Amino acid sequence: MLRIVSSPTRLLLLSACLLWAVSFVATKVALEVVPPLTVVSLRLLIAATCFLPLLVARDRRRQLANPLILKQLFGLSLFGAGLHYAIQTVGLQLTTASNASLYVVTGPISILFLSVALLGERLTARKVLGVVIAIVGVLVVMGIGTVTGFELREHVLGDLMVLTSVVLWGCFTVFGKKLTDRLGALTVIASVTVIGAMWMAPIGWLEMRWRGFSLAAVHDKGWIAIGFLGAGCTFLATLLYFMALERTESQKVGVYLYTIPPMTAVFAALMLGEHITMNLVVGSLLVMAGVILTERG
């Protein structure tokens, strides 16, 4: 069994995963009163405000002024910020918070496929078996009737959108690997978030104009959820995760992502009244087993 060497590192990882687990519930709460793209815009603006002082303190202006690096950062902002959060947030309107968290934890699988296709990494038999087990787990969660029904119901559409956001995050991870090695994880993530907020803000404003929506209509509960998504998840959880990544091996860090689905299921049951079904339990176990087997391959 993989273990993290130090207790502080373990605490950082568990805290980050807990914040990410609650993020799916908080998004559902925010979407009750705020349009989806507006939620994403506000989330990124809050996180960018938190990241900006850290980015300025690192003083990477000379490197960030490089046109090639700026183009790469803008591209990464599409994969890792704007499109990723936008598709995920809209998808959350059409599926459950528990299911969304389950699909997001399959991120290492999409990263595995992209790494093999783009970086030439080797695919072992153990990794293939892990992928198959994880895919079966996702099918169990969806339900055999839904999967074989050949009807694009709202739940299936939401699931597919969340899965698409996972693939986008995989692209962000693979394409951002070399740039992260060059500039540092904090500089890349902070820059991507700031750029993403800059181009998502006008989109959120247009959505509000189109829907005739005003931020004055957002009640305290909605603002708390949005503030948590921005400061707690997009900013703090990511920061804690990469602080832990600097202290230990990535494999040991990655294994903690498997704690997210059960955490989310508990919070969804407590806060949203969602039921923890046998399909979800069995599917979660299969997905987590498959992902663990894949990463150990």
C-alpha positions as CSV (number, residue, x, y, z in Angstrom):
1,M,0.0,0.0,0.0
2,L,1.3,3.4,-0.9
3,R,2.0,5.7,2.0
4,I,2.8,9.4,2.4
5,V,6.0,9.8,4.4
6,S,5.1,12.8,6.5
7,S,2.0,13.6,8.4
8,P,1.9,17.3,7.2
9,T,1.9,16.1,3.6
10,R,-0.9,13.6,4.4
11,L,-3.0,16.5,5.9
12,L,-2.4,18.7,2.9
13,L,-3.7,16.0,0.5
14,L,-6.7,15.0,2.6
15,S,-7.7,18.7,2.9
16,A,-7.4,19.2,-0.8
17,C,-9.5,16.1,-1.6
18,L,-12.1,17.1,0.9
19,L,-12.4,20.5,-0.7
20,W,-12.7,19.0,-4.2
21,A,-15.3,16.5,-2.9
22,V,-17.5,19.3,-1.5
23,S,-17.1,21.3,-4.7
24,F,-19.6,19.2,-6.6
25,V,-22.2,19.8,-3.9
26,A,-21.4,23.5,-3.7
27,T,-21.7,23.7,-7.5
28,K,-25.2,22.2,-7.3
29,V,-26.2,24.8,-4.7
30,A,-24.8,27.7,-6.7
31,L,-26.6,26.5,-9.8
32,E,-29.9,26.8,-8.0
33,V,-29.7,30.6,-8.2
34,V,-27.0,31.5,-10.7
35,P,-26.6,30.5,-14.5
36,P,-23.8,28.0,-15.1
37,L,-21.4,30.2,-17.1
38,T,-21.8,33.0,-14.6
39,V,-20.9,30.5,-11.9
40,V,-17.7,29.6,-13.8
41,S,-16.8,33.2,-14.4
42,L,-17.3,34.2,-10.8
43,R,-15.4,31.1,-9.6
44,L,-12.4,31.9,-11.8
45,L,-12.4,35.6,-10.9
46,I,-12.3,34.8,-7.2
47,A,-9.5,32.3,-7.7
48,A,-7.6,34.7,-9.9
49,T,-7.8,37.4,-7.3
50,C,-6.3,34.9,-4.8
51,F,-3.6,33.7,-7.2
52,L,-2.5,37.1,-8.5
53,P,-0.5,38.2,-5.4
54,L,1.4,34.9,-5.4
55,L,2.1,35.3,-9.2
56,V,3.4,38.9,-8.7
57,A,5.5,37.8,-5.7
58,R,7.2,35.1,-7.9
59,D,8.1,37.9,-10.4
60,R,8.2,35.8,-13.6
61,R,7.4,38.8,-15.9
62,R,10.4,38.2,-18.2
63,Q,9.4,34.6,-18.9
64,L,5.7,35.3,-19.1
65,A,6.4,38.1,-21.6
66,N,7.6,35.4,-24.1
67,P,5.0,35.3,-26.9
68,L,5.3,31.5,-27.2
69,I,4.8,30.9,-23.5
70,L,1.8,33.2,-23.6
71,K,0.3,31.2,-26.4
72,Q,0.8,28.0,-24.5
73,L,-0.7,29.4,-21.3
74,F,-3.7,30.6,-23.2
75,G,-4.2,27.2,-24.7
76,L,-3.8,25.6,-21.3
77,S,-6.4,28.1,-19.9
78,L,-8.9,26.6,-22.4
79,F,-8.2,23.0,-21.3
80,G,-7.6,23.6,-17.6
81,A,-9.9,26.6,-16.7
82,G,-12.6,28.0,-18.9
83,L,-13.8,25.0,-21.0
84,H,-13.1,22.5,-18.3
85,Y,-15.2,24.3,-15.6
86,A,-17.9,25.4,-18.1
87,I,-18.6,21.9,-19.4
88,Q,-18.3,20.4,-16.0
89,T,-20.7,23.0,-14.5
90,V,-23.3,22.6,-17.2
91,G,-23.0,18.9,-16.9
92,L,-23.7,19.1,-13.2
93,Q,-27.1,20.5,-14.0
94,L,-27.9,17.2,-15.7
95,T,-26.4,14.6,-13.4
96,T,-25.9,14.0,-9.7
97,A,-23.0,15.4,-7.6
98,S,-22.0,11.9,-6.6
99,N,-21.8,10.6,-10.2
100,A,-19.9,13.7,-11.3
101,S,-17.2,13.1,-8.6
102,L,-16.9,9.5,-9.6
103,Y,-16.2,10.3,-13.2
104,V,-13.7,13.0,-12.3
105,V,-11.7,10.5,-10.3
106,T,-11.2,8.6,-13.6
107,G,-8.9,11.5,-14.7
108,P,-5.8,9.3,-14.5
109,I,-7.3,7.0,-17.1
110,S,-7.7,9.9,-19.7
111,I,-4.2,11.1,-18.8
112,L,-2.9,7.5,-19.3
113,F,-4.4,7.3,-22.8
114,L,-3.1,10.8,-23.8
115,S,0.3,10.1,-22.4
116,V,0.5,6.9,-24.5
117,A,-0.7,8.7,-27.7
118,L,1.2,12.0,-27.3
119,L,4.3,11.1,-25.1
120,G,4.9,7.6,-26.3
121,E,4.6,6.0,-22.8
122,R,4.3,2.2,-22.6
123,L,0.9,0.6,-21.9
124,T,1.2,-2.5,-19.8
125,A,-1.2,-5.4,-19.4
126,R,-1.9,-4.4,-15.8
127,K,-2.8,-0.9,-17.0
128,V,-5.2,-2.2,-19.6
129,L,-6.9,-4.4,-17.0
130,G,-7.2,-1.4,-14.7
131,V,-8.8,0.6,-17.5
132,V,-11.3,-2.1,-18.3
133,I,-12.3,-2.5,-14.6
134,A,-12.8,1.3,-14.3
135,I,-14.9,1.5,-17.4
136,V,-17.1,-1.3,-16.1
137,G,-17.5,0.6,-12.9
138,V,-18.7,3.7,-14.8
139,L,-21.2,1.5,-16.7
140,V,-22.5,0.1,-13.4
141,V,-23.1,3.6,-12.0
142,M,-25.0,4.6,-15.2
143,G,-27.1,1.4,-15.0
144,I,-27.3,-1.2,-17.7
145,G,-30.7,-0.1,-18.7
146,T,-29.6,3.4,-19.4
147,V,-26.4,2.4,-21.2
148,T,-28.3,0.0,-23.5
149,G,-31.4,2.1,-24.0
150,F,-30.0,4.0,-27.0
151,E,-31.8,7.1,-25.7
152,L,-29.9,10.3,-24.9
153,R,-31.6,11.1,-21.6
154,E,-30.7,14.1,-19.6
155,H,-28.8,12.1,-17.1
156,V,-26.6,10.5,-19.7
157,L,-25.9,13.8,-21.4
158,G,-24.8,15.3,-18.0
159,D,-22.5,12.3,-17.4
160,L,-21.0,12.6,-20.9
161,M,-20.3,16.4,-20.3
162,V,-18.6,15.7,-17.0
163,L,-16.5,13.0,-18.6
164,T,-15.6,15.4,-21.4
165,S,-14.4,17.9,-18.8
166,V,-12.2,15.1,-17.4
167,V,-10.6,14.6,-20.8
168,L,-10.0,18.3,-21.0
169,W,-8.2,18.2,-17.7
170,G,-6.2,15.3,-19.0
171,C,-5.1,17.4,-22.0
172,F,-4.2,20.2,-19.6
173,T,-2.1,17.8,-17.6
174,V,-0.2,16.3,-20.5
175,F,0.3,19.5,-22.6
176,G,1.2,21.4,-19.5
177,K,3.9,19.0,-18.2
178,K,6.9,20.6,-20.0
179,L,5.8,24.1,-19.2
180,T,5.3,23.2,-15.6
181,D,8.9,21.8,-15.4
182,R,10.1,25.1,-16.9
183,L,8.1,27.7,-14.9
184,G,7.0,25.8,-11.9
185,A,3.5,24.5,-11.0
186,L,2.4,27.5,-9.1
187,T,3.3,29.9,-11.9
188,V,1.6,27.9,-14.5
189,I,-1.6,27.3,-12.5
190,A,-1.8,30.9,-11.4
191,S,-1.3,32.2,-14.9
192,V,-3.8,29.8,-16.4
193,T,-6.4,30.8,-13.8
194,V,-5.8,34.5,-14.4
195,I,-6.0,34.2,-18.2
196,G,-9.0,31.9,-17.9
197,A,-10.8,34.5,-15.7
198,M,-10.0,37.3,-18.2
199,W,-11.7,35.5,-21.2
200,M,-14.5,33.9,-19.2
201,A,-15.7,37.1,-17.5
202,P,-17.2,38.6,-20.7
203,I,-18.9,35.3,-21.4
204,G,-20.5,35.3,-18.0
205,W,-21.6,39.0,-18.5
206,L,-23.2,38.1,-21.8
207,E,-25.0,35.2,-20.2
208,M,-26.4,37.5,-17.5
209,R,-27.5,40.0,-20.2
210,W,-29.1,37.3,-22.3
211,R,-31.0,35.8,-19.3
212,G,-31.9,39.1,-17.8
213,F,-30.1,38.0,-14.6
214,S,-28.7,40.3,-11.9
215,L,-26.1,39.4,-9.3
216,A,-28.4,41.3,-6.8
217,A,-30.7,38.3,-7.0
218,V,-28.1,35.9,-5.5
219,H,-28.9,35.1,-1.9
220,D,-26.4,34.6,0.9
221,K,-26.3,30.8,0.4
222,G,-25.5,31.2,-3.3
223,W,-22.6,33.6,-2.6
224,I,-21.2,31.3,0.0
225,A,-21.2,28.4,-2.5
226,I,-19.6,30.5,-5.2
227,G,-17.0,31.9,-2.8
228,F,-16.2,28.4,-1.6
229,L,-15.8,27.2,-5.2
230,G,-13.4,30.1,-6.1
231,A,-11.4,30.5,-2.9
232,G,-11.7,27.0,-1.5
233,C,-11.6,24.7,-4.5
234,T,-10.1,26.5,-7.6
235,F,-7.5,28.3,-5.4
236,L,-6.8,26.6,-2.0
237,A,-7.3,23.0,-2.9
238,T,-5.1,23.3,-6.0
239,L,-2.5,25.1,-3.9
240,L,-2.5,22.5,-1.2
241,Y,-2.3,19.7,-3.7
242,F,0.8,21.1,-5.4
243,M,2.4,21.9,-2.0
244,A,2.1,18.2,-1.3
245,L,3.4,17.4,-4.8
246,E,6.6,19.3,-4.0
247,R,7.1,17.2,-0.9
248,T,6.7,13.7,-2.2
249,E,6.3,11.5,-5.3
250,S,3.4,12.1,-7.7
251,Q,2.3,8.5,-7.5
252,K,1.9,8.8,-3.7
253,V,0.0,12.0,-4.1
254,G,-2.3,10.6,-6.8
255,V,-3.6,7.8,-4.7
256,Y,-5.4,10.3,-2.5
257,L,-7.7,11.3,-5.3
258,Y,-9.5,8.0,-4.8
259,T,-11.0,9.4,-1.5
260,I,-13.0,12.0,-3.4
261,P,-16.0,9.8,-4.5
262,P,-17.0,8.5,-1.1
263,M,-16.5,11.9,0.4
264,T,-18.8,13.5,-2.3
265,A,-21.4,10.8,-1.9
266,V,-21.6,11.5,1.9
267,F,-21.9,15.2,1.4
268,A,-24.4,14.8,-1.4
269,A,-26.6,12.6,0.8
270,L,-26.3,15.1,3.7
271,M,-26.8,18.3,1.8
272,L,-28.7,17.5,-1.3
273,G,-30.8,14.5,-0.2
274,E,-29.3,12.3,-2.9
275,H,-29.5,8.5,-2.3
276,I,-26.4,6.3,-2.0
277,T,-27.5,3.5,-4.3
278,M,-26.0,0.0,-4.6
279,N,-25.0,0.8,-8.2
280,L,-23.0,3.8,-6.9
281,V,-21.3,1.8,-4.2
282,V,-20.4,-1.1,-6.4
283,G,-19.4,1.2,-9.3
284,S,-17.3,3.4,-7.0
285,L,-15.4,0.3,-5.8
286,L,-14.8,-0.9,-9.3
287,V,-13.6,2.5,-10.6
288,M,-11.3,3.0,-7.6
289,A,-9.9,-0.5,-8.0
290,G,-9.4,0.0,-11.7
291,V,-7.7,3.3,-11.4
292,I,-5.4,2.1,-8.6
293,L,-4.5,-1.0,-10.7
294,T,-3.8,1.3,-13.7
295,E,-1.5,3.6,-11.8
296,R,0.4,0.6,-10.3
297,G,0.9,-0.9,-13.8
